[in-house]
Amino acid sequence: MLDSARRAVEPELRAAVESLPGSMRRVGRYHFGWEHADGSPARGQSGKAVRPALVLAAVRALGGSPSLAVRAAAAVELTHNFTLLHDDVIDHDVTRRHRATAWTVFGETDAILAGDAFQALAQSLLAKDRHPASSAAAGRLASCVIELCAGQHADAALEARSPSDVTLDECLAMAESKTGALLGCASAMGALYANADGEKVAALDAFGREAGLAFQLIDDIIGIWGDPEHTGKPAGADLLARKKSLPVVAALTSGTSAGTEIARWYSGPPEEMDPVRMASAIEKAGGRDWAQFHAADRMSRAVFQLSQAVPEPEKAGELLALAEFVTRRTY
C-alpha cells in the first residue's frame, strides 16, 4: 500500500516542486531525497507515504475512486513535509532519513521558506482540483495546519517550563494536535473524496487522530530506545535536547525516586546528562510501560472509530493495516 501510494503521488509531488523558484526547488529536491546536496541525482526514500496512503485507502474503503484523490493525497504529503522542514529547524535536528537535514545543508532561512512554499503548493493542488470535494478538503487541510501550528507552539511552551510543571493531559493534547491532526485530516479527506456523509467523515477523522496518538507514543519510545541504524537519528538525541516526550512526562509524574532523578537531570547542567542512564531511569519509573499501554489503548479506540465509518471488515482492512503499521514499529 505504501509503495503504491508513493508511486501514485510522486509525479504530483515532483511537478509541484519543479514549479518552485530555483533556490526553493533545490531544497525541495534534496528534502525529498531526489538529489544530493551538490545537485546530483539521488535515489533516497522520500518518506513512508503513510498520510497519502491513508487518503487513498479511505477513498477505497468507502467505495470511491482513488485515482480521483491523488492530488488530495499529494497535498497532504506536501503539508506533512512542510512540518518536517520547520520541525527540523525548530528542534535543531541534524539528521532525517539517514542524512543531513535540509537546514544544515542550505541554512535555516532557505529551509523555512521551502517549507512555506510546500504549504502553498498543497493548497494550490486542491484549488486546481476539479473534484467536488476539493473545496471542503482545502478548508479542512487549512484548519489542520492551524492546529498543527498550535500544537507546535504548545510543544515549545512545554519545553520552556519546569519538569515539575508539566502534566500528561496537556502533553497528550499537544501530541494530538502535532501528530494526530494530520492523520485524522488525511483519513477525513479520503472520506470527502468518496462523497461520504458527515458522520463517516467525522469517524474517520477520529480514527486517524487516535492512530496518530498511538503513533506518537511509539515514536517517543523509539526516540529514547530506538536503534540509530534504523531511526536515522543519534541515540539519546531527544533526551539530550530535554524534550518532554510522553514517556518522559509519564516518568516525571510517576512519584518514584527514578522520576525525581530525571527531573534533576532535566533541570541541571547539560554536561551532567547521560542519555543511557536517563533512558534506564525512565524505564524504572514506568515511562516505557505507560507509553506502550496507552499506545495499545489508542489503537483500540482507532479501531472502534473505524468500525463506525466502515462496518464491513473486508473494506476496512487497508486502513486497519496502515494504523497497525505505524503503531507496531519495534526499532
Residue pairs with C-beta under 8 A, 6 or more apart in sequence:
1 53
1 57
1 318
1 321
1 322
2 48
2 49
2 50
2 53
2 325
4 53
4 56
5 49
5 52
5 53
5 56
5 73
6 46
6 47
6 49
6 52
8 52
8 56
8 66
8 70
8 73
9 49
9 52
9 70
9 73
9 74
9 77
10 46
12 70
12 71
12 74
12 125
13 32
13 46
13 74
13 77
13 78
14 34
16 74
16 78
16 121
16 124
16 125
17 25
17 28
17 29
17 32
17 121
18 25
19 121
20 28
20 114
20 117
20 121
23 110
24 110
24 113
24 114
24 117
26 35
26 39
26 106
27 85
27 102
27 106
27 110
27 111
27 113
27 114
28 114
28 117
28 118
29 35
29 39
30 36
30 37
30 102
30 105
30 106
31 81
31 84
31 85
31 102
31 114
32 46
32 47
32 81
33 42
33 43
33 44
33 45
33 46
33 97
34 41
34 42
34 44
34 46
35 41
35 42
36 42
37 100
37 105
44 97
44 98
44 99
45 97
47 77
47 80
47 81
47 97
49 77
50 183
50 322
50 325
50 326
51 73
51 76
51 77
51 80
51 182
51 183
51 186
52 73
52 74
52 76
52 77
52 186
53 73
53 322
54 76
54 183
54 186
54 187
54 190
54 208
54 319
54 322
55 69
55 72
55 73
55 76
55 186
55 187
55 189
55 190
55 193
56 66
56 69
56 70
56 73
56 190
57 190
57 318
57 319
57 322
58 186
58 187
58 188
58 189
58 190
58 191
58 193
58 194
58 204
58 319
59 65
59 66
59 68
59 69
59 190
59 191
59 193
59 194
60 66
60 315
60 318
61 190
61 194
61 309
61 310
61 315
61 316
61 318
61 319
62 190
62 191
62 194
62 196
62 200
62 309
62 310
62 315
63 194
64 190
64 193
64 194
64 195
68 131
68 193
69 131
69 189
69 190
69 193
71 125
71 126
71 128
71 129
71 131
71 134
72 125
72 126
72 129
72 131
72 133
72 134
72 137
72 189
72 190
72 193
73 186
74 122
74 125
75 121
75 122
75 123
75 125
75 126
75 137
75 141
76 122
76 141
76 182
76 185
76 186
76 189
78 118
78 119
78 121
78 122
78 125
79 118
79 119
79 122
79 141
79 144
79 145
79 182
80 182
81 115
81 118
82 115
82 116
82 118
82 119
82 122
82 145
83 115
83 148
83 152
83 182
84 96
84 115
85 102
85 103
85 111
85 112
85 114
85 115
85 118
86 111
86 112
86 115
86 152
87 93
87 152
88 96
88 101
88 102
88 103
88 111
89 103
89 108
89 111
89 112
90 152
90 156
91 241
91 243
92 241
93 101
93 233
93 237
94 100
94 101
94 104
94 234
95 101
95 232
95 233
95 234
96 232
96 233
97 232
98 232
99 232
101 111
102 110
102 111
102 114
103 110
103 111
103 112
106 114
119 145
122 141
123 138
123 141
123 142
126 134
126 135
126 137
126 138
126 141
127 134
127 138
129 137
131 193
132 195
133 189
133 192
133 193
133 195
136 192
137 189
137 192
137 193
140 185
140 188
140 189
140 192
141 185
141 189
144 181
144 182
144 184
144 185
147 177
147 181
148 177
148 178
148 181
148 182
150 177
151 174
151 175
151 176
151 177
151 178
151 179
151 181
152 178
154 170
154 173
154 174
154 177
155 174
155 178
158 166
158 170
158 171
158 174
158 244
159 242
159 243
159 244
162 267
163 244
163 252
163 262
163 263
163 266
163 267
164 252
164 263
166 244
166 249
166 252
166 253
167 249
167 253
168 246
168 249
168 250
168 253
171 244
171 246
171 249
172 213
172 246
175 212
175 213
175 216
175 217
175 246
176 209
176 212
176 213
178 216
179 212
179 213
179 215
179 216
179 219
180 208
180 209
180 210
180 211
180 212
180 213
180 216
181 209
181 212
182 208
182 212
183 208
183 209
183 211
183 212
183 215
183 326
184 204
184 205
184 206
184 207
184 208
184 209
184 212
185 205
185 208
186 208
187 204
187 205
187 207
187 208
187 319
188 201
188 202
188 204
188 205
188 208
190 204
191 200
191 201
191 204
191 205
191 309
192 201
196 204
196 309
199 308
199 309
200 308
200 309
200 310
203 305
203 306
203 308
203 309
204 305
204 306
204 309
204 319
206 305
207 302
207 305
207 306
207 309
207 319
207 323
208 302
210 298
210 299
210 301
210 302
210 305
211 298
211 299
211 302
211 322
211 323
211 326
211 327
213 294
213 298
214 295
214 296
214 298
214 299
214 302
214 323
214 326
214 327
215 326
215 327
216 246
217 246
217 247
217 291
217 292
217 294
217 295
217 298
218 291
218 295
218 326
218 327
218 328
218 329
220 238
220 245
220 246
220 247
220 248
220 291
221 247
221 288
221 291
221 292
221 295
222 231
222 329
222 331
223 231
223 233
223 237
223 238
223 243
223 245
224 236
224 238
224 239
224 245
224 247
224 248
224 279
224 282
224 288
225 279
225 283
225 288
226 233
226 235
226 331
227 235
227 331
228 234
228 235
230 331
231 331
235 275
236 275
236 276
236 278
236 279
238 245
239 248
239 273
239 275
239 278
239 279
240 270
240 273
240 275
242 266
242 273
244 252
244 266
246 287
246 290
246 291
246 294
247 282
247 287
247 288
247 290
247 291
248 262
248 266
248 282
248 287
249 287
250 285
250 286
250 287
250 290
250 291
251 258
251 259
251 262
251 281
251 282
251 285
251 286
251 287
251 290
252 259
252 262
252 263
252 266
252 285
253 259
254 285
254 286
254 287
256 284
256 285
256 286
258 281
258 282
258 284
258 285
259 281
259 285
261 281
262 278
262 281
262 282
262 285
265 272
265 273
265 274
265 278
265 281
282 288
283 289
295 327
298 327
299 323
299 324
299 327
302 323
303 320
303 323
306 316
306 319
306 320
306 323
307 316
310 316
310 319
